[in-house]
Amino acid sequence: MVREKVKVSTGTLQWKCVESRADSKRLYYGRFILSPLMKGQADAIGIAMRRVLLGEIEGTCITRAKSEKIPHEYSTIVGIQESVHEILMNLKEIVLRSNLYGICDALICVKGPRYVTAQDILLPPSVEIVDKTQHIASLTEPIDFCIGLQIERSRGYNIKTPNNFQDENCYPIDAVFMPVRNANHSIQSYGNGNEKQEILFIEIWTNGSLTPKEALHEASRSLIDLFIPFLQAADKNLHFENNQYKVTLPFFTCHDRLAKLTKKKKEIALKSIFIDQSELSPRIYNCLKKSNIHTLFDLFHKSQEDLMKIEHFRLEDVKQIMDIL
């Protein structure tokens, strides 16, 4: 555990981690301060940061299990101590860390008698288990235990809906993608009279798939992304027409837009926005992914001619991408 004494900054706005600890493999805690802030700023920043920390940061979870030997979710299997429902609940508790794009598959295939833990899951290279001791099942007889798993990276909650899974012997699992378990903020005022300033304290608890400091950085980038359109207001031509504002957007190419954003040092923001966050059709999304285009930064590097060279890509697809951009 690391702690630091809080020192009030009197100059440039600064942030600092004043406490950091790992209570367990699946529970990290961090406490941060931001100062000096003018009166009212701390509350505005704290509320926005807490909402983004709890709702906008992506996480990785197991969202589906499949086995031909399981008749239904509430059945029991000879040679396994837990019921199928209990096994699914144990899979739900497994915490994963990944840089995954979209969905991938994993597998458990072992032979009893033995205890089955998260360490027995065969994962793709892009996925890592935070706590490999997480219990899954207890095999009491020499039986084969094979389950296919679907792993997904997303945000928020994913409530299981059996109707979405048409495959037989396929069982959806409720997924809590939020890596931040809790976040609080508090404010301390100092100074005299009208010169009062504020210190913002932010507390973050995570599930171990990322540290509180990493969560704070991701939340900050998300907030910056929301304000980028306002920073680009200079790129728009405003005209008055019938006493109303009329906004005309100039035609631009992907290279032109990339040049302007690079000058404004927005590359980091673009790299943190993935194309699955845009309203692209599934066909266009799959074509871009197959061409190793994962973020808006990747997309801005492609000209219209580059996009037309993608297999199964059409001119209408390029127009849809330009409209979204």
Protein Blocks (a to p, Z undefined) as FASTA:
>chain_A
ZZddddddfbdcddddfbdcdfbfklccdddddddddehjlmmmmmmmmmmmmmmpccdd
dfbdcdfklmbfkbccehiabafklmmmmmmmpccddfbehjadddddddddddddfklp
ccdfkbccfblmbcfbdcfbdcdddddddddddehjddddfklpmbghiacddddfblbf
bdcdddddedehjlbccddddddddehlacfklmmmmmmmmmmmmmmmmmmmmmpccdde
ehiacdddddddfklmmmmmmmnopmmmmmmpcfklpccdfklmmmmmmnopabfklmmm
pcfklmmmpghiafklmmmmmmmZZ
